[in-house]
Amino acid sequence: MYLFKKNQDLQTYLNQARNQGKQVGFVPTMGALHKGHLSLIEQALQENDLVVCSIFVNPTQFDDKTDLVNYPKPVEKDINLLQQVGCQVLYLPDANEVYPENIKLIDLDLNGLDKTMEGAHRDGHFRGVVQVVHRLLDIVQPNALYMGQKDFQQYTIIKYMIQQLQLTVRLVRVPIMREADGLAMSSRNIRLGKQGRTKAALISTILFEIKERAKEQQDLLKLKQEALLKFQAADMSVDYFEIVDANTLQDLKHWKEAEEIVACTTVRVDGVRLLDNILLKS
Ligand code: AMP
């Protein structure tokens, strides 16, 4: 695997590959890689000639600076995992490469997509995400970009950005990888205690139950109430649980109001914010 820290070295290498007609797939990450990240890389490997994974803990998307400082950075372990899975290129820049002085960052109006759910809890988070993904796309110039359904709002916002800016990159949404008990894989799961880890599995249990119930209950306000009661019965602290249109991220009242419907939630366990979602209609 090639490891590039400088934009110019990466770009020289990728230009050669493109001149040979190679299709480039790109998987941006913040490292502390797990099987969820690797599933994005595996899918990208199947669909492209060359896969670039980036590891960059983007400071502009952290509203909580202690979260940024505490973010795990097991780079050696990540490199091993990437090699095992067959990733060809790791791009590991420092902040000066991504944000050199005088660089003009994009400031796109996200049409309210950034105001709901995670956006309502994390001020400026999605502005930072859009800035970094836009900047990384500019550097890597991939044919295809792979993002996880796990961060559904992030995926939808990046889809919107690509449409608005008429970028030619193909965006691919990769399904959520889960642990055996259903918990969505996340770099944050290691911060859970033993009891918290057991409790955390209930999040997906409830989401799967709600998906089952949606076959009969098409009043989505009632369905949401049912979900909230289940979380309450399990004594779980819910930041939000919303049933939304997958494109607009606006709340829905009825099953017939949208083509694609997703239930998104963030629950706190042991002080750790755990995100999960499930497609109810697709
Ligand atoms: P992160 O390093 O948290 O920024 O995640 C990098 C990419 O991996 C994002 O597109 C995430 O949505 C995706 N991802 C994170 N966890 C999972 C998972 N459990 N299954 C699939 N994709 C995931």
Boltz pocket constraint, residues with backbone or C-beta under 6 A from the ligand:
constraints:
  - pocket:
      binder: B
      contacts: [[A, 28], [A, 29], [A, 30], [A, 31], [A, 35], [A, 36], [A, 37], [A, 39], [A, 40], [A, 146], [A, 147], [A, 148], [A, 149], [A, 150], [A, 151], [A, 174], [A, 175], [A, 176], [A, 177], [A, 178], [A, 184], [A, 185], [A, 186], [A, 187]]
      max_distance: 6.0
